[in-house]
Every structure is written in C-alpha cells, then in structure tokens.
C-alpha cells in the first residue's frame, strides 16, 4: 500500500489524533492536506499550542484541548500518542465502541516501501540505531533514521526508494499492541523500565516482544545472548535468529572473543576488529557495536563496520564530553533515564566520579545502582522527585561510608550542577547521569541535557 492509498482510505472517516507531540504534528498536517476529517486532542491549552492550533483549525480540524481532551473520542480511527497506551481507560472504551486504535508508527510500517531495521530494548537503543544507520551509509546505502529517536518518518515516505533502508528506534510505548513487521528486529537488552506508565513488568515485556511477533520465516531477529530474558525469545521467533555478545562463536551473529569482535554467517567467520579500536567509551558500547554489526549482516561488509567503529564519536546526551574547565571534565549522559543505563555510564570510566542524578519517579528500584555508586562515585548530588529514594538506597548499600561518599540533595537542578562544579578538584569528572526520566522538571532528556550543557558552558570559574 502506498501512502496516498492509505490516506485516501481515511477520507470520509472521522479521525482523531490524540497528543500533538513530535510524532503526531506531521501526521496532522498529512491528514488535513489529504482532506481527512480530523479532530486534535491534547492536554495543553489553546494558548500553549499557539499558532499551530490556529493553522489546524483554519484547515478544518476540530480541537479538543485541556484537561477534558479525552472526554469525547467520537471517531472511527484514532491515532494515539506513543505515551498513551491502548490500555488507558479512555482508549479501551473507544475500542469497545469499534474505534480502530493505531499510531503514526504503525501507519509507517503499513506504507514503508523499503527495508526496515527496528531496534528496541531498555538501554542502548539510540546509540545502536545510529550505529546501524552510519554503518549502512558507510556501505553506500541511503538511510532514513527515525522513530523514537525524535524524527517521525511517515511524511518522508514519498521520498523513499525500494533500495533504501529505514532504521527505527522503537520504544515500548510505540510497540504496545502495534502491528509491525520489520525485516530485521533487534532487542538490545531488557530490564525493568517505565513502570510509571506500564501497568506492570509483564506488560512492558509483552510490548517489547511486539517487535518480532509478526515477522515471517524470511525475517531476522537479533538477540543479546548475555541477557537471559532476551535469549529466551529465540524459541518464539518466527524468523532467523542472530546473536551478539561475549563468549564463544555463534553460527550467525557477532561475538567478542579475547578482545576481538568476530562475525559469522552460517558458520563462516570473519574478523572485524579489536574492541580496543572502538572509539565509543565503555563496555556497553562494545555491546552496542556488536548488536549493530549483527543487524547489518549481509547489508554492510566488514570494512564498513570497522570504519564506523573507529570513527563514530557518539550521539548527543550519551556520555557527551561538554568541556574541561580548570582541570575538571564535564560529561552529559542525560539519556540515562534508568538505573541500568547510569550503571553502564559509571562503568565507562576508570576512576571515581562526581555524579549528578535523580529525576522523575518511574517506580524502579535503586538498590543495584546504589551499590555501583558506592564503588564508583566520590561525591553524589541528587535532585528531582527521586532524590530521597536514591539517597536512601545509597545509605543502605553494603560498604557505604558517609566520609568517603558525601551525598547532597539539592532540589534546584541548576544549583545542583553549580555545587558539583564548585566541589570538584582538578582531574575530576562531573557526570550528569540521572538514572530517571526528566519529566519532573523538563520536557524530555534533550532539554535536561541542553540545560546542563548551558550551565556548564556559562561558567567562567568552577567556584564563585
């Protein structure tokens, strides 16, 4: 089905778009330009939406805004925002009335004309997706990178060619109940996450499994052999399974053996490169490279993998080096919105750090993170909703010594950053790695990371 055919099939139907965020704004424009009857539902007010709301209404859209935005979902088809799961009572009532619940991403899969590689997992999705895209480009392919990485692709479909590749980062919110069939699906790892949105851990895991459930025998699923939960999905895969991880050789996939990355297809091995040549720091990025190079097997040769591994310096907000001031390094890892991601960031350094953490409460445990903090952090600054919970976990962690690890709780984010900078000594690294999402004080992790960088870059001296 083409995009034009998809949109034409919606003409004459009542279509509701719930949530006017990043992915749905281009969708609203597409629908209105195609002559579809659209209602836009968003929690924000008319004043907050501004000129955008004026434009939609001028084109014929009906607006339902504010606290009652979900009260009337009188439609035939409903495009949901990623964070509004189909298990929300308002959407469940709509579904019971016969409303078809879908999303911008589900529509993209229905009309995408080229090969799709989809990536999900609890940690490493963005870096792995970007590594895949960069490796395919190094191999000479035209690539469209989007999805949860912040770039909706549905409106770009007319510019896509069959020989192109679409690389999609998919969150559990996007995958929940979604009908999708990527040519290659990849799951980086799985650990408890987003339990403030998902009803329970089983719902979160079930959502992640949607990435491969509709695949066929000719498709491929790439799994982390070091993650027992991920590895268990192999028995449920309709298609071929490739593996990545440390340990001995595999028939299909990428592994690390004695410090060297290898890749195999049907048992035929090729040497990629020593892990020491990977530019991205940290053991977790060795895993991200292995995952990416397994996903592009058959599409990118070993030389393209080597070139990207040696040159790719990372994505903004992921262990991003901000600046060095008076002998102190400042590093932005705002993407670290879960304890496991912050643990990976801490392990990327070979010294004790000054850590700034805390944020929105996703109902996750901090015990494991606290143990890592005791071992790898010299000063801890906590801010946001979870500050007290993280502090309590650190105090209870084995080996905690308040003299060796001072813990400071500062509610104001800016003041927390300034305090960390002032207390640092030459040779220290101040790391922002929150272990929590940003929604207590920021719109997203990008805004949080940019705020951190702005504060740091404005400093003339570390101490007032």
C-alpha distance (Angstrom), angle and dihedral (degrees) to the residues before:
residue distance angle dihedral
X1 . . .
X2 3.81 . .
X3 3.79 124.1 .
X4 3.79 89.6 -112.6
X5 3.81 91.2 54.1
X6 3.81 91.0 47.0
X7 3.80 92.5 52.6
X8 3.81 93.0 43.5
X9 3.79 89.2 56.1
X10 3.81 88.9 59.4
X11 3.80 94.8 54.1
X12 3.79 108.3 107.9
X13 3.78 92.5 25.9
X14 3.79 126.9 101.8
X15 3.80 106.9 -115.9
X16 3.81 124.5 -167.3
X17 3.79 122.1 -163.5
X18 3.78 109.9 -160.7
X19 3.79 114.1 -160.0
X20 3.81 121.0 21.4
X21 3.79 95.9 -141.9
X22 3.81 134.5 129.0
X23 3.80 97.9 -61.9
X24 3.80 98.0 39.3
X25 3.81 101.3 47.1
X26 3.85 93.8 73.8
X27 3.81 88.2 41.4
X28 3.81 92.0 56.2
X29 3.80 89.7 51.2
X30 3.82 91.9 49.4
X31 3.79 92.8 49.8
X32 3.80 94.4 47.9
X33 3.81 92.8 46.8
X34 3.81 88.8 52.4
X35 3.81 91.7 54.3
X36 3.80 96.0 -108.7
X37 3.81 119.1 155.2
X38 3.82 103.0 -115.4
X39 3.79 136.1 -173.4
X40 3.80 117.4 -169.7
X41 3.81 118.1 -149.5
X42 3.79 119.9 -169.1
X43 3.79 136.7 155.0
X44 3.80 91.8 -133.1
X45 3.80 123.6 89.9
X46 3.79 127.2 -109.9
X47 3.81 89.3 -104.9
X48 3.80 91.7 52.9
X49 3.81 92.7 51.0
X50 3.81 90.7 46.3
X51 3.82 121.7 171.4
X52 3.79 91.3 -0.2
X53 3.79 90.9 66.9
X54 3.81 90.3 47.7
X55 3.80 90.2 54.0
X56 3.80 93.5 49.8
X57 3.78 93.1 48.1
X58 3.81 91.6 47.4
X59 3.80 87.8 56.0
X60 3.80 91.6 52.5
X61 3.79 104.0 -92.9
X62 3.81 119.7 145.6
X63 3.80 112.8 -134.1
X64 3.78 125.1 -146.5
X65 3.79 107.3 180.0
X66 3.78 140.8 166.6
X67 3.78 132.2 31.6
X68 3.83 92.5 -27.3
X69 3.81 94.8 53.3
X70 3.82 92.4 120.8
X71 3.80 97.3 43.2
X72 3.80 96.3 93.4
X73 3.79 117.3 35.3
X74 3.80 96.7 163.6
X75 3.81 100.2 163.1
X76 3.79 146.9 108.9
X77 3.80 97.9 -131.4
X78 3.80 127.0 27.7
X79 3.81 125.0 -163.2
X80 3.80 107.0 -159.4
X81 3.79 129.4 -154.3
X82 3.82 111.3 -112.2
X83 3.81 93.7 -112.4
X84 3.82 93.0 51.9
X85 3.79 101.2 81.4
X86 3.81 122.1 -153.4
X87 3.82 87.9 -116.2
X88 3.83 90.0 68.4
X89 3.83 107.1 117.3
X90 3.82 93.2 -122.8
X91 3.80 91.9 53.7
X92 3.77 92.8 43.3
X93 3.82 90.0 54.1
X94 3.81 89.7 49.2
X95 3.81 91.3 50.2
X96 3.81 90.4 50.7
X97 3.82 88.0 56.0
X98 3.81 89.7 55.3
X99 3.80 98.9 -98.1
X100 3.81 112.2 151.9
X101 3.81 109.2 -127.7
X102 3.80 115.2 -151.6
X103 3.81 140.9 140.0
X104 3.78 143.3 -137.0
X105 3.80 90.1 -100.3
X106 3.79 93.7 50.0
X107 3.80 88.7 51.0
X108 3.80 89.3 51.0
X109 3.80 92.0 55.9
X110 3.81 89.4 50.2
X111 3.82 93.6 56.7
X112 3.83 106.4 24.6
X113 3.82 108.1 126.8
X114 3.81 97.6 -162.0
X115 3.80 142.9 56.8
X116 3.81 114.6 -65.0
X117 3.80 128.3 -149.6
X118 3.80 112.1 -172.8
X119 3.82 125.3 -166.2
X120 3.77 129.0 -165.0
X121 3.80 137.7 155.6
X122 3.79 140.1 118.9
X123 3.81 96.2 -85.9
X124 3.79 137.2 17.2
X125 3.81 98.2 26.8
X126 3.79 97.5 129.2
X127 3.80 97.0 43.6
X128 3.81 92.0 45.4
X129 3.81 92.8 47.2
X130 3.79 90.7 49.5
X131 3.81 92.1 47.3
X132 3.81 89.2 52.5
X133 3.80 91.7 50.0
X134 3.81 93.1 46.9
X135 3.82 92.3 48.1
X136 3.80 92.1 50.5
X137 3.80 89.6 49.2
X138 3.80 90.0 49.8
X139 3.81 86.6 54.1
X140 3.81 90.3 54.7
X141 3.79 100.9 -100.3
X142 3.81 127.0 136.7
X143 3.81 107.0 -121.9
X144 3.81 135.4 -164.5
X145 3.82 111.6 -160.0
X146 3.79 117.7 -167.2
X147 3.77 150.1 109.9
X148 3.79 119.7 95.0
X149 3.80 88.5 1.3
X150 3.81 85.7 82.7
X151 3.79 104.5 -94.8
X152 3.81 119.4 99.8
X153 3.80 111.1 -149.9
X154 3.81 105.7 -167.5
X155 3.80 93.9 94.6
X156 3.82 89.8 50.1
X157 3.81 94.4 58.3
X158 3.84 94.7 99.0
X159 3.82 88.3 60.8
X160 3.82 94.4 51.1
X161 3.80 122.4 101.9
X162 3.81 127.4 -154.1
X163 3.81 91.3 -113.2
X164 3.83 92.4 54.3
X165 3.81 125.3 93.9
X166 3.81 127.8 -132.4
X167 3.81 114.2 -152.5
X168 3.79 112.2 -163.2
X169 3.76 130.3 -168.9
X170 3.81 106.4 -154.6
X171 3.79 127.0 -166.6
X172 3.78 125.5 -152.9
X173 3.82 86.6 -108.1
X174 3.81 91.7 58.2
X175 3.80 93.9 42.7
X176 3.79 96.4 47.8
X177 3.83 106.9 119.9
X178 3.82 90.3 -19.4
X179 3.78 122.6 149.7
X180 3.80 104.7 -138.1
X181 3.77 135.4 145.7
X182 3.81 113.8 -165.8
X183 3.79 117.0 -172.2
X184 3.81 87.2 -132.6
X185 3.80 123.3 22.2
X186 3.81 123.0 -169.9
X187 3.80 129.8 -169.4
X188 3.81 112.2 -166.6
X189 3.82 98.1 -167.5
X190 3.79 140.2 -49.3
X191 3.80 131.3 -125.6
X192 3.83 132.2 145.6
X193 3.81 110.9 -66.6
X194 3.82 142.0 150.1
X195 3.79 93.1 20.5
X196 3.80 88.0 151.1
X197 3.82 87.3 70.2
X198 3.82 105.3 26.9
X199 3.81 114.6 69.2
X200 3.82 90.6 -128.5
X201 3.81 143.5 -22.4
X202 3.81 92.9 -85.3
X203 3.80 90.2 58.3
X204 3.82 90.2 50.7
X205 3.82 92.5 50.2
X206 3.80 92.5 44.8
X207 3.80 89.8 53.1
X208 3.81 91.2 52.6
X209 3.81 91.0 51.6
X210 3.80 90.5 59.8
X211 3.81 87.0 80.4
X212 3.83 91.1 76.2
X213 3.81 106.9 18.7
X214 3.81 94.8 94.5
X215 3.79 96.4 42.6
X216 3.81 121.5 119.1
X217 3.82 132.8 -139.0
X218 3.81 92.6 -87.8
X219 3.80 92.6 55.3
X220 3.81 128.4 87.1
X221 3.80 135.8 -128.9
X222 3.83 119.0 -162.6
X223 3.81 114.1 -155.9
X224 3.80 137.8 -175.5
X225 3.80 107.1 -115.1
X226 3.83 90.5 -162.3
X227 3.82 93.5 58.7
X228 3.84 109.4 76.4
X229 3.80 93.6 -157.7
X230 3.80 93.0 49.9
X231 3.79 91.4 44.8
X232 3.81 90.3 54.2
X233 3.81 89.9 63.4
X234 3.81 90.9 69.6
X235 3.81 90.8 81.8
X236 3.82 89.5 54.6
X237 3.80 96.9 47.6
X238 3.82 116.3 114.8
X239 3.82 90.7 -159.8
X240 3.78 140.9 43.1
X241 3.81 117.0 -53.8
X242 3.79 124.1 -138.9
X243 3.77 122.5 -172.0
X244 3.78 136.8 -147.9
X245 3.77 130.8 -173.4
X246 3.75 146.7 79.2
X247 3.79 123.1 -49.3
X248 3.76 136.9 55.2
X249 3.80 128.0 -16.0
X250 3.81 124.1 -64.7
X251 3.80 129.3 -154.2
X252 3.81 91.8 -123.2
X253 3.78 125.9 18.1
X254 3.80 142.6 27.9
X255 3.78 130.0 -56.8
X256 3.79 140.2 175.1
X257 3.78 115.9 -125.3
X258 3.81 123.8 173.4
X259 3.80 91.4 -19.2
X260 3.82 96.0 -49.4
X261 3.82 129.5 107.5
X262 3.80 115.3 -132.4
X263 3.80 131.0 -176.9
X264 3.80 128.8 -157.0
X265 3.79 136.7 -171.6
X266 3.80 116.5 -167.9
X267 3.78 88.2 -19.2
X268 3.81 96.2 -51.1
X269 3.81 105.9 127.6
X270 3.78 131.5 -152.0
X271 3.78 129.1 -179.1
X272 3.80 114.3 -123.2
X273 3.81 109.2 -179.7
X274 3.81 144.8 -63.0
X275 3.80 112.5 -78.6
X276 3.81 87.6 -127.8
X277 3.82 88.8 70.1
X278 3.82 93.4 60.0
X279 3.79 106.7 110.0
X280 3.81 96.5 -151.7
X281 3.82 111.1 87.4
X282 3.79 124.5 -124.1
X283 3.79 139.4 43.8
X284 3.80 90.2 -97.2
X285 3.80 89.3 63.0
X286 3.80 90.4 53.2
X287 3.81 85.2 58.3
X288 3.80 91.1 46.9
X289 3.81 90.1 53.2
X290 3.80 92.0 48.7
X291 3.79 90.6 50.3
X292 3.80 93.0 48.8
X293 3.80 94.5 47.1
X294 3.80 90.7 49.7
X295 3.82 90.2 51.7
X296 3.82 93.6 53.3
X297 3.79 94.8 46.8
X298 3.79 107.8 137.6
X299 3.82 91.1 16.8
X300 3.82 102.5 63.3
X301 3.79 127.8 32.5
X302 3.78 127.1 -131.3
X303 3.80 92.6 -96.8
X304 3.81 91.9 58.9
X305 3.83 89.5 50.4
X306 3.79 91.8 50.3
X307 3.80 93.3 47.6
X308 3.81 92.9 52.7
X309 3.81 94.8 42.8
X310 3.80 90.7 53.5
X311 3.81 97.1 43.4
X312 3.81 110.0 30.8
X313 3.79 108.9 103.8
X314 3.78 99.5 -173.7
X315 3.78 141.5 -101.2
X316 3.80 126.4 -70.5
X317 3.82 114.6 -85.2
X318 3.84 92.8 20.5
X319 3.81 108.8 105.5
X320 3.80 85.2 -42.5
X321 3.79 113.9 177.7
X322 3.82 105.6 -131.4
X323 3.79 104.5 179.0
X324 3.79 146.4 -50.2
X325 3.81 115.5 -116.8
X326 3.78 122.6 -176.9
X327 3.80 91.1 -21.6
X328 3.82 96.0 -46.7
X329 3.81 121.5 114.9
X330 3.82 119.8 -145.0
X331 3.81 117.9 -155.0
X332 3.82 127.9 -171.4
X333 3.80 116.4 -148.6
X334 3.81 96.8 157.3
X335 3.82 90.7 144.4
X336 3.82 87.1 72.2
X337 3.79 96.7 101.5
X338 3.82 96.9 153.8
X339 3.81 134.5 53.2
X340 3.81 92.7 -113.6
X341 3.80 91.1 54.4
X342 3.81 92.0 51.0
X343 3.81 90.3 47.8
X344 3.81 88.7 55.0
X345 3.80 89.8 50.2
X346 3.81 92.9 50.5
X347 3.81 90.4 49.8
X348 3.80 90.8 54.0
X349 3.81 89.9 73.7
X350 3.79 128.0 69.0
X351 3.80 94.8 -148.5
X352 3.79 139.5 53.6
X353 3.79 114.1 -83.8
X354 3.76 141.5 -152.6
X355 3.81 102.2 -118.8
X356 3.80 130.5 -158.6
X357 3.82 110.5 -164.9
X358 3.79 143.1 155.9
X359 3.78 137.7 82.8
X360 3.79 141.6 137.3
X361 3.80 116.4 5.8
X362 3.83 111.3 -114.8
X363 3.82 91.5 174.3
X364 3.80 93.8 -106.8
X365 3.80 127.7 144.6
X366 3.81 119.4 -111.3
X367 3.83 99.9 -163.4
X368 3.81 96.1 105.8
X369 3.79 92.1 43.0
X370 3.80 90.4 50.1
X371 3.81 91.6 55.5
X372 3.81 90.1 51.9
X373 3.80 91.1 47.6
X374 3.80 91.2 53.4
X375 3.80 89.5 53.2
X376 3.83 100.5 39.1
X377 3.82 109.4 27.0
X378 3.82 128.8 77.0
X379 3.83 97.9 -175.4
X380 3.80 127.8 16.5
X381 3.81 126.8 -156.9
X382 3.79 116.5 -171.4
X383 3.78 128.0 -166.4
X384 3.80 138.2 163.3
X385 3.81 134.3 35.8
X386 3.80 95.1 -39.8
X387 3.81 98.3 47.2
X388 3.80 95.3 105.1
X389 3.82 93.6 43.0
X390 3.82 92.7 52.3
X391 3.80 90.7 44.8
X392 3.82 91.3 52.1
X393 3.81 91.0 50.1
X394 3.82 91.3 50.5
X395 3.82 92.4 48.8
X396 3.82 89.0 52.6
X397 3.80 95.8 45.0
X398 3.83 118.8 112.1
X399 3.77 111.8 -96.4
X400 3.78 97.2 15.4
X401 3.81 112.2 157.1
X402 3.83 116.7 -178.7
X403 3.81 90.3 -153.8
X404 3.80 92.4 57.4
X405 3.81 96.4 38.2
X406 3.82 115.7 33.9
X407 3.81 112.5 -163.5
X408 3.81 119.0 -153.5
X409 3.80 124.0 -173.2
X410 3.81 114.6 -156.7
X411 3.79 117.6 168.9
X412 3.81 95.6 -159.5
X413 3.82 109.9 79.2
X414 3.79 95.3 -150.4
X415 3.78 92.9 50.2
X416 3.81 90.4 48.9
X417 3.82 90.7 54.8
X418 3.80 92.2 46.3
X419 3.81 91.8 48.9
X420 3.80 92.0 50.2
X421 3.81 90.7 49.6
X422 3.79 92.4 48.6
X423 3.80 94.0 50.6
X424 3.81 95.7 46.9
X425 3.80 121.5 103.8
X426 3.82 128.6 -149.5
X427 3.80 108.0 -75.0
X428 3.82 93.9 31.3
X429 3.79 126.2 119.7
X430 3.81 119.8 -143.3
X431 3.80 107.7 -152.8
X432 3.81 126.0 -167.3
X433 3.81 103.3 -155.5
X434 3.81 106.8 145.4
X435 3.85 102.6 -173.9
X436 3.83 85.5 -149.4
X437 3.78 138.3 72.6
X438 3.78 120.3 -94.5
X439 3.78 103.7 -123.4
X440 3.79 97.2 107.4
X441 3.82 92.0 71.1
X442 3.82 108.0 -0.8
X443 3.80 139.5 48.8
X444 3.80 92.8 -124.7
X445 3.79 143.3 -21.5
X446 3.83 91.0 -85.7
X447 3.79 91.9 60.4
X448 3.80 89.9 46.8
X449 3.80 92.0 49.9
X450 3.79 93.3 45.1
X451 3.80 90.1 50.2
X452 3.80 90.0 52.2
X453 3.81 91.2 49.3
X454 3.79 91.9 47.4
X455 3.81 92.4 51.8
X456 3.80 92.0 47.2
X457 3.80 95.1 45.0
X458 3.81 91.7 50.1
X459 3.81 92.3 57.5
X460 3.78 115.2 108.7
X461 3.81 91.7 -179.3
X462 3.77 131.8 9.0
X463 3.77 92.9 -126.5
X464 3.82 124.7 50.0
